[in-house]
Amino acid sequence: MLKKTRRRYLALKIDSDERFSSSEFISAVWDAVLKLYGEYGASRTGLALIDYDDAKSFAVVRCVHTGVEIVRTAVASITRIGNEPVAVHVLKISGTLKALSKERKRSVCV
């Protein structure tokens, strides 16, 4: 019998004057994971983009619970998307999307 995959959701804030498409953003995250941990490390994350709002500079990514630290360090290492300077911050990590929806509402006010 297979065990249920435990997932974690990361709420991310993108600090930049520019706006990026969702594909540009997730490519930058994947590139950072690959650069730091290689293909083997990247394959262990189960990384996926769940939600992206370029107007609010907010994103939600999903990963397996054992890959949280890999994704956190990779996200923190992102300094550029394309040729534009950028910083990505982890606002909250949760086991459910419901808990992150509260963070999203709160980040709109910030």
MODELLER restraints for C-alpha pairs under 7 A, 6 or more apart:
rsr = mdl.restraints
at = mdl.atoms
rsr.add(forms.Gaussian(group=physical.xy_distance, feature=features.Distance(at['CA:5:A'], at['CA:64:A']), mean=6.93, stdev=0.5))
rsr.add(forms.Gaussian(group=physical.xy_distance, feature=features.Distance(at['CA:6:A'], at['CA:64:A']), mean=5.85, stdev=0.5))
rsr.add(forms.Gaussian(group=physical.xy_distance, feature=features.Distance(at['CA:6:A'], at['CA:65:A']), mean=5.68, stdev=0.5))
rsr.add(forms.Gaussian(group=physical.xy_distance, feature=features.Distance(at['CA:7:A'], at['CA:62:A']), mean=6.74, stdev=0.5))
rsr.add(forms.Gaussian(group=physical.xy_distance, feature=features.Distance(at['CA:7:A'], at['CA:63:A']), mean=5.67, stdev=0.5))
rsr.add(forms.Gaussian(group=physical.xy_distance, feature=features.Distance(at['CA:7:A'], at['CA:64:A']), mean=4.37, stdev=0.5))
rsr.add(forms.Gaussian(group=physical.xy_distance, feature=features.Distance(at['CA:7:A'], at['CA:65:A']), mean=5.15, stdev=0.5))
rsr.add(forms.Gaussian(group=physical.xy_distance, feature=features.Distance(at['CA:7:A'], at['CA:95:A']), mean=6.20, stdev=0.5))
rsr.add(forms.Gaussian(group=physical.xy_distance, feature=features.Distance(at['CA:8:A'], at['CA:62:A']), mean=5.73, stdev=0.5))
rsr.add(forms.Gaussian(group=physical.xy_distance, feature=features.Distance(at['CA:8:A'], at['CA:63:A']), mean=5.50, stdev=0.5))
rsr.add(forms.Gaussian(group=physical.xy_distance, feature=features.Distance(at['CA:8:A'], at['CA:64:A']), mean=5.89, stdev=0.5))
rsr.add(forms.Gaussian(group=physical.xy_distance, feature=features.Distance(at['CA:8:A'], at['CA:65:A']), mean=5.43, stdev=0.5))
rsr.add(forms.Gaussian(group=physical.xy_distance, feature=features.Distance(at['CA:8:A'], at['CA:93:A']), mean=6.65, stdev=0.5))
rsr.add(forms.Gaussian(group=physical.xy_distance, feature=features.Distance(at['CA:8:A'], at['CA:94:A']), mean=5.60, stdev=0.5))
rsr.add(forms.Gaussian(group=physical.xy_distance, feature=features.Distance(at['CA:8:A'], at['CA:95:A']), mean=4.66, stdev=0.5))
rsr.add(forms.Gaussian(group=physical.xy_distance, feature=features.Distance(at['CA:9:A'], at['CA:60:A']), mean=6.55, stdev=0.5))
rsr.add(forms.Gaussian(group=physical.xy_distance, feature=features.Distance(at['CA:9:A'], at['CA:61:A']), mean=5.69, stdev=0.5))
rsr.add(forms.Gaussian(group=physical.xy_distance, feature=features.Distance(at['CA:9:A'], at['CA:62:A']), mean=4.55, stdev=0.5))
rsr.add(forms.Gaussian(group=physical.xy_distance, feature=features.Distance(at['CA:9:A'], at['CA:63:A']), mean=6.56, stdev=0.5))
rsr.add(forms.Gaussian(group=physical.xy_distance, feature=features.Distance(at['CA:9:A'], at['CA:93:A']), mean=5.62, stdev=0.5))
rsr.add(forms.Gaussian(group=physical.xy_distance, feature=features.Distance(at['CA:9:A'], at['CA:94:A']), mean=5.23, stdev=0.5))
rsr.add(forms.Gaussian(group=physical.xy_distance, feature=features.Distance(at['CA:9:A'], at['CA:95:A']), mean=6.00, stdev=0.5))
rsr.add(forms.Gaussian(group=physical.xy_distance, feature=features.Distance(at['CA:9:A'], at['CA:96:A']), mean=6.68, stdev=0.5))
rsr.add(forms.Gaussian(group=physical.xy_distance, feature=features.Distance(at['CA:9:A'], at['CA:97:A']), mean=6.75, stdev=0.5))
rsr.add(forms.Gaussian(group=physical.xy_distance, feature=features.Distance(at['CA:10:A'], at['CA:60:A']), mean=5.52, stdev=0.5))
rsr.add(forms.Gaussian(group=physical.xy_distance, feature=features.Distance(at['CA:10:A'], at['CA:61:A']), mean=5.35, stdev=0.5))
rsr.add(forms.Gaussian(group=physical.xy_distance, feature=features.Distance(at['CA:10:A'], at['CA:62:A']), mean=6.39, stdev=0.5))
rsr.add(forms.Gaussian(group=physical.xy_distance, feature=features.Distance(at['CA:10:A'], at['CA:90:A']), mean=6.67, stdev=0.5))
rsr.add(forms.Gaussian(group=physical.xy_distance, feature=features.Distance(at['CA:10:A'], at['CA:92:A']), mean=5.84, stdev=0.5))
rsr.add(forms.Gaussian(group=physical.xy_distance, feature=features.Distance(at['CA:10:A'], at['CA:93:A']), mean=4.54, stdev=0.5))
rsr.add(forms.Gaussian(group=physical.xy_distance, feature=features.Distance(at['CA:10:A'], at['CA:94:A']), mean=6.56, stdev=0.5))
rsr.add(forms.Gaussian(group=physical.xy_distance, feature=features.Distance(at['CA:11:A'], at['CA:59:A']), mean=5.97, stdev=0.5))
rsr.add(forms.Gaussian(group=physical.xy_distance, feature=features.Distance(at['CA:11:A'], at['CA:60:A']), mean=4.72, stdev=0.5))
rsr.add(forms.Gaussian(group=physical.xy_distance, feature=features.Distance(at['CA:11:A'], at['CA:61:A']), mean=6.88, stdev=0.5))
rsr.add(forms.Gaussian(group=physical.xy_distance, feature=features.Distance(at['CA:11:A'], at['CA:90:A']), mean=5.92, stdev=0.5))
rsr.add(forms.Gaussian(group=physical.xy_distance, feature=features.Distance(at['CA:11:A'], at['CA:91:A']), mean=5.35, stdev=0.5))
rsr.add(forms.Gaussian(group=physical.xy_distance, feature=features.Distance(at['CA:11:A'], at['CA:92:A']), mean=5.19, stdev=0.5))
rsr.add(forms.Gaussian(group=physical.xy_distance, feature=features.Distance(at['CA:11:A'], at['CA:93:A']), mean=6.36, stdev=0.5))
rsr.add(forms.Gaussian(group=physical.xy_distance, feature=features.Distance(at['CA:11:A'], at['CA:100:A']), mean=6.64, stdev=0.5))
rsr.add(forms.Gaussian(group=physical.xy_distance, feature=features.Distance(at['CA:12:A'], at['CA:58:A']), mean=5.75, stdev=0.5))
rsr.add(forms.Gaussian(group=physical.xy_distance, feature=features.Distance(at['CA:12:A'], at['CA:59:A']), mean=5.07, stdev=0.5))
rsr.add(forms.Gaussian(group=physical.xy_distance, feature=features.Distance(at['CA:12:A'], at['CA:60:A']), mean=6.05, stdev=0.5))
rsr.add(forms.Gaussian(group=physical.xy_distance, feature=features.Distance(at['CA:12:A'], at['CA:88:A']), mean=6.53, stdev=0.5))
rsr.add(forms.Gaussian(group=physical.xy_distance, feature=features.Distance(at['CA:12:A'], at['CA:89:A']), mean=5.51, stdev=0.5))
rsr.add(forms.Gaussian(group=physical.xy_distance, feature=features.Distance(at['CA:12:A'], at['CA:90:A']), mean=4.64, stdev=0.5))
rsr.add(forms.Gaussian(group=physical.xy_distance, feature=features.Distance(at['CA:12:A'], at['CA:91:A']), mean=5.57, stdev=0.5))
rsr.add(forms.Gaussian(group=physical.xy_distance, feature=features.Distance(at['CA:13:A'], at['CA:57:A']), mean=5.88, stdev=0.5))
rsr.add(forms.Gaussian(group=physical.xy_distance, feature=features.Distance(at['CA:13:A'], at['CA:58:A']), mean=4.86, stdev=0.5))
rsr.add(forms.Gaussian(group=physical.xy_distance, feature=features.Distance(at['CA:13:A'], at['CA:59:A']), mean=6.57, stdev=0.5))
rsr.add(forms.Gaussian(group=physical.xy_distance, feature=features.Distance(at['CA:13:A'], at['CA:88:A']), mean=5.67, stdev=0.5))
rsr.add(forms.Gaussian(group=physical.xy_distance, feature=features.Distance(at['CA:13:A'], at['CA:89:A']), mean=5.14, stdev=0.5))
rsr.add(forms.Gaussian(group=physical.xy_distance, feature=features.Distance(at['CA:13:A'], at['CA:90:A']), mean=6.47, stdev=0.5))
rsr.add(forms.Gaussian(group=physical.xy_distance, feature=features.Distance(at['CA:13:A'], at['CA:91:A']), mean=6.61, stdev=0.5))
rsr.add(forms.Gaussian(group=physical.xy_distance, feature=features.Distance(at['CA:14:A'], at['CA:57:A']), mean=5.04, stdev=0.5))
rsr.add(forms.Gaussian(group=physical.xy_distance, feature=features.Distance(at['CA:14:A'], at['CA:58:A']), mean=6.17, stdev=0.5))
rsr.add(forms.Gaussian(group=physical.xy_distance, feature=features.Distance(at['CA:14:A'], at['CA:87:A']), mean=6.00, stdev=0.5))
rsr.add(forms.Gaussian(group=physical.xy_distance, feature=features.Distance(at['CA:14:A'], at['CA:88:A']), mean=4.58, stdev=0.5))
rsr.add(forms.Gaussian(group=physical.xy_distance, feature=features.Distance(at['CA:14:A'], at['CA:89:A']), mean=6.51, stdev=0.5))
rsr.add(forms.Gaussian(group=physical.xy_distance, feature=features.Distance(at['CA:15:A'], at['CA:86:A']), mean=5.69, stdev=0.5))
rsr.add(forms.Gaussian(group=physical.xy_distance, feature=features.Distance(at['CA:15:A'], at['CA:87:A']), mean=5.08, stdev=0.5))
rsr.add(forms.Gaussian(group=physical.xy_distance, feature=features.Distance(at['CA:15:A'], at['CA:88:A']), mean=6.07, stdev=0.5))
rsr.add(forms.Gaussian(group=physical.xy_distance, feature=features.Distance(at['CA:16:A'], at['CA:85:A']), mean=6.70, stdev=0.5))
rsr.add(forms.Gaussian(group=physical.xy_distance, feature=features.Distance(at['CA:16:A'], at['CA:86:A']), mean=4.93, stdev=0.5))
rsr.add(forms.Gaussian(group=physical.xy_distance, feature=features.Distance(at['CA:16:A'], at['CA:87:A']), mean=6.81, stdev=0.5))
rsr.add(forms.Gaussian(group=physical.xy_distance, feature=features.Distance(at['CA:19:A'], at['CA:54:A']), mean=5.94, stdev=0.5))
rsr.add(forms.Gaussian(group=physical.xy_distance, feature=features.Distance(at['CA:20:A'], at['CA:54:A']), mean=6.41, stdev=0.5))
rsr.add(forms.Gaussian(group=physical.xy_distance, feature=features.Distance(at['CA:21:A'], at['CA:54:A']), mean=6.95, stdev=0.5))
rsr.add(forms.Gaussian(group=physical.xy_distance, feature=features.Distance(at['CA:22:A'], at['CA:52:A']), mean=6.09, stdev=0.5))
rsr.add(forms.Gaussian(group=physical.xy_distance, feature=features.Distance(at['CA:26:A'], at['CA:49:A']), mean=6.69, stdev=0.5))
rsr.add(forms.Gaussian(group=physical.xy_distance, feature=features.Distance(at['CA:28:A'], at['CA:81:A']), mean=6.13, stdev=0.5))
rsr.add(forms.Gaussian(group=physical.xy_distance, feature=features.Distance(at['CA:29:A'], at['CA:74:A']), mean=6.79, stdev=0.5))
rsr.add(forms.Gaussian(group=physical.xy_distance, feature=features.Distance(at['CA:29:A'], at['CA:75:A']), mean=6.11, stdev=0.5))
rsr.add(forms.Gaussian(group=physical.xy_distance, feature=features.Distance(at['CA:32:A'], at['CA:74:A']), mean=5.10, stdev=0.5))
rsr.add(forms.Gaussian(group=physical.xy_distance, feature=features.Distance(at['CA:32:A'], at['CA:75:A']), mean=6.94, stdev=0.5))
rsr.add(forms.Gaussian(group=physical.xy_distance, feature=features.Distance(at['CA:32:A'], at['CA:77:A']), mean=6.79, stdev=0.5))
rsr.add(forms.Gaussian(group=physical.xy_distance, feature=features.Distance(at['CA:32:A'], at['CA:78:A']), mean=6.46, stdev=0.5))
rsr.add(forms.Gaussian(group=physical.xy_distance, feature=features.Distance(at['CA:33:A'], at['CA:42:A']), mean=5.87, stdev=0.5))
rsr.add(forms.Gaussian(group=physical.xy_distance, feature=features.Distance(at['CA:33:A'], at['CA:71:A']), mean=6.74, stdev=0.5))
rsr.add(forms.Gaussian(group=physical.xy_distance, feature=features.Distance(at['CA:33:A'], at['CA:74:A']), mean=5.08, stdev=0.5))
rsr.add(forms.Gaussian(group=physical.xy_distance, feature=features.Distance(at['CA:34:A'], at['CA:42:A']), mean=5.91, stdev=0.5))
rsr.add(forms.Gaussian(group=physical.xy_distance, feature=features.Distance(at['CA:36:A'], at['CA:74:A']), mean=6.83, stdev=0.5))
rsr.add(forms.Gaussian(group=physical.xy_distance, feature=features.Distance(at['CA:44:A'], at['CA:67:A']), mean=6.47, stdev=0.5))
rsr.add(forms.Gaussian(group=physical.xy_distance, feature=features.Distance(at['CA:45:A'], at['CA:63:A']), mean=5.50, stdev=0.5))
rsr.add(forms.Gaussian(group=physical.xy_distance, feature=features.Distance(at['CA:45:A'], at['CA:64:A']), mean=5.76, stdev=0.5))
rsr.add(forms.Gaussian(group=physical.xy_distance, feature=features.Distance(at['CA:45:A'], at['CA:67:A']), mean=4.49, stdev=0.5))
rsr.add(forms.Gaussian(group=physical.xy_distance, feature=features.Distance(at['CA:46:A'], at['CA:63:A']), mean=4.92, stdev=0.5))
rsr.add(forms.Gaussian(group=physical.xy_distance, feature=features.Distance(at['CA:46:A'], at['CA:64:A']), mean=5.67, stdev=0.5))
rsr.add(forms.Gaussian(group=physical.xy_distance, feature=features.Distance(at['CA:47:A'], at['CA:61:A']), mean=6.88, stdev=0.5))
rsr.add(forms.Gaussian(group=physical.xy_distance, feature=features.Distance(at['CA:47:A'], at['CA:62:A']), mean=5.60, stdev=0.5))
rsr.add(forms.Gaussian(group=physical.xy_distance, feature=features.Distance(at['CA:47:A'], at['CA:63:A']), mean=4.59, stdev=0.5))
rsr.add(forms.Gaussian(group=physical.xy_distance, feature=features.Distance(at['CA:48:A'], at['CA:61:A']), mean=5.58, stdev=0.5))
rsr.add(forms.Gaussian(group=physical.xy_distance, feature=features.Distance(at['CA:48:A'], at['CA:62:A']), mean=5.15, stdev=0.5))
rsr.add(forms.Gaussian(group=physical.xy_distance, feature=features.Distance(at['CA:48:A'], at['CA:63:A']), mean=6.58, stdev=0.5))
rsr.add(forms.Gaussian(group=physical.xy_distance, feature=features.Distance(at['CA:49:A'], at['CA:60:A']), mean=6.28, stdev=0.5))
rsr.add(forms.Gaussian(group=physical.xy_distance, feature=features.Distance(at['CA:49:A'], at['CA:61:A']), mean=4.48, stdev=0.5))
rsr.add(forms.Gaussian(group=physical.xy_distance, feature=features.Distance(at['CA:49:A'], at['CA:62:A']), mean=6.34, stdev=0.5))
rsr.add(forms.Gaussian(group=physical.xy_distance, feature=features.Distance(at['CA:50:A'], at['CA:60:A']), mean=5.42, stdev=0.5))
rsr.add(forms.Gaussian(group=physical.xy_distance, feature=features.Distance(at['CA:50:A'], at['CA:61:A']), mean=5.28, stdev=0.5))
rsr.add(forms.Gaussian(group=physical.xy_distance, feature=features.Distance(at['CA:50:A'], at['CA:62:A']), mean=6.50, stdev=0.5))
rsr.add(forms.Gaussian(group=physical.xy_distance, feature=features.Distance(at['CA:51:A'], at['CA:59:A']), mean=5.47, stdev=0.5))
rsr.add(forms.Gaussian(group=physical.xy_distance, feature=features.Distance(at['CA:51:A'], at['CA:60:A']), mean=4.95, stdev=0.5))
rsr.add(forms.Gaussian(group=physical.xy_distance, feature=features.Distance(at['CA:51:A'], at['CA:61:A']), mean=7.00, stdev=0.5))
rsr.add(forms.Gaussian(group=physical.xy_distance, feature=features.Distance(at['CA:52:A'], at['CA:58:A']), mean=6.01, stdev=0.5))
rsr.add(forms.Gaussian(group=physical.xy_distance, feature=features.Distance(at['CA:52:A'], at['CA:59:A']), mean=4.34, stdev=0.5))
rsr.add(forms.Gaussian(group=physical.xy_distance, feature=features.Distance(at['CA:52:A'], at['CA:60:A']), mean=6.43, stdev=0.5))
rsr.add(forms.Gaussian(group=physical.xy_distance, feature=features.Distance(at['CA:53:A'], at['CA:59:A']), mean=6.19, stdev=0.5))
rsr.add(forms.Gaussian(group=physical.xy_distance, feature=features.Distance(at['CA:56:A'], at['CA:108:A']), mean=6.94, stdev=0.5))
rsr.add(forms.Gaussian(group=physical.xy_distance, feature=features.Distance(at['CA:75:A'], at['CA:88:A']), mean=6.16, stdev=0.5))
rsr.add(forms.Gaussian(group=physical.xy_distance, feature=features.Distance(at['CA:76:A'], at['CA:88:A']), mean=6.17, stdev=0.5))
rsr.add(forms.Gaussian(group=physical.xy_distance, feature=features.Distance(at['CA:76:A'], at['CA:89:A']), mean=6.66, stdev=0.5))
rsr.add(forms.Gaussian(group=physical.xy_distance, feature=features.Distance(at['CA:78:A'], at['CA:87:A']), mean=6.30, stdev=0.5))
rsr.add(forms.Gaussian(group=physical.xy_distance, feature=features.Distance(at['CA:78:A'], at['CA:88:A']), mean=6.67, stdev=0.5))
rsr.add(forms.Gaussian(group=physical.xy_distance, feature=features.Distance(at['CA:79:A'], at['CA:85:A']), mean=5.80, stdev=0.5))
rsr.add(forms.Gaussian(group=physical.xy_distance, feature=features.Distance(at['CA:79:A'], at['CA:86:A']), mean=5.07, stdev=0.5))
rsr.add(forms.Gaussian(group=physical.xy_distance, feature=features.Distance(at['CA:79:A'], at['CA:87:A']), mean=5.55, stdev=0.5))
rsr.add(forms.Gaussian(group=physical.xy_distance, feature=features.Distance(at['CA:80:A'], at['CA:86:A']), mean=5.08, stdev=0.5))
rsr.add(forms.Gaussian(group=physical.xy_distance, feature=features.Distance(at['CA:94:A'], at['CA:100:A']), mean=6.63, stdev=0.5))
